[in-house]
Amino acid sequence: MKPLDHLGPSLWAGTANEPPDTVPLEGQRRADVVVIGAGYTGLSCAIHLAEAGADVVVLEAKGIGHGGSGRNMGQVNPGVWADPKVVEDLLGEATGRRFNQAFGSTFELVEGLVKRFDIQCDLNRSGNIYVAHSAKGLRKVEDRQAQLAAYGFDVEMLDREQTAAYVGNRRYHGAMLDKRAGNIHPLNYALGLARGAMSLGVSVHTSSPVHGLARTADGWRAETDRGSVTAERAVIATDSYSDNLWPGLKRTLVPVGTYATATVPLGDNLRRTILPHRTSTFESASISTYFHMVASDRIMISILGYPPVFKNSWLDRWPRLQLRRHFPQAGDLPFEFKWGGTVGLSDDRLPRLHEPAPGLSICCGFSGRGITSATLGGKIVAERILGTMTDETSPLPVKPIKPIPLRLMRAASYELGFRAFRMLAWLP
């Protein structure tokens, strides 16, 4: 993400743990695997490779978790946007069921890493509420709940009164409570993964953008400003922040902005009336608004779409409107943080696994479910490299790199839609 100076630091950057000591790559280095990108995908991949004894080097253009891994909404939501039946239709019944089971059980993977490396990241299995904004939305929520329950996942329907008690307002017709989900400090999670990887012997180099990746007689060679890494295998784990390092990769995802805000900490009396169980929410509307009570007792309000360029515009005051409509008891509670980032949408909203050349793996397209899906994606890549996962057992099929037609026009149309939604929200 290109920082927007007028927004200041994100909540996560402003409350982050001390990052591990890292330095830019200097000189020539050999390894078993070179991983490009120090977000969830790359770090998870590095950890699972190093656990098996592989010598791994991670190269990061900026800092650990600089992109989506440090700027997301902090919701640990298993699964993907598509309903389980849609996934089965897209991937076929057998692969679709493997996909749904694996990606629907990802909280345990995140939790296991947090516990193993003692990551201080406020992980809380407080659940997630998929709220119905209308009668039609309630039918949509009920259908999703039924599909997830058929897989044995711990989800239940809440009526209007129960939903009001969980959220702190009476605007919704009902909701699905997903007990598999929770919240986290996403940047601290990324920083903790980096520390964990380094404790296993992984070399993590920040401020080391890779300008060239080429196949050589010795494997793969990744070139940076001041050095290079030659390895038998290479992994690109840059998701929505991908550039032109590999032909066509950048054009496989539609870039979509995210706009997040957080208030100052709430007092105890107010805190008990708003999201009292810290259960994060998202709406059944076509364009969802997300509410989240973070560990520091701030209300976080998020939506898709890039942050406004100008202060005090209608778009910039949109979080204030949402706070007044949903939680009028908060009054004029000040906002302390506003920030943005980029999500990479695949054409069907499912993650992508590419192996475009011998020894090269790419995993991307998490479409806004990166905390869980990217962590699993990195593990899948590692297991395929180690030979412990095959095409027949993988929950994520290998697909060719296929650029999305008119992707920038799609991105522009999405952004216009998000901005129109924020403007229409001002109508009574």
Secondary structure, 3 states (H helix, E strand, C coil): CCCCHHHCCCHHHHCCCCCCCCCCCCEEEEEEEEEECCCHHHHHHHHHHHHCCCCEEEECCCCCCCCHHHCCCCEECCCCCCCHHHHHHHHCHHHHHHHHHHHCCHHHHHHHHHHHCCCCCCCECCCEEEEECCHHHHHHHHHHHHHHHHCCCCEEEECHHHHHHHHCCCCCCEEEEECCCEECCHHHHHHHHHHHHHHCCCEEECCCCCCEEEEECCEEEEECCCEEEEEEEEEECCHHHCCCCCCCHHHHCEEEEEEEEEECCCCHHHHCCCCCCCCEEEECCCCCEEEEECCCCCEEEEEECCCCCCCCCCCCCHHHHHHHHHCHHHCCCCEEEEEEEEEEECCCCCCEEEEEECCEEEEECCCCCHHHHHHHHHHHHHHHHHCCCCCCCCCCCECCCCCCCCHHHHHHHHHHHHHHHHHHCCCC
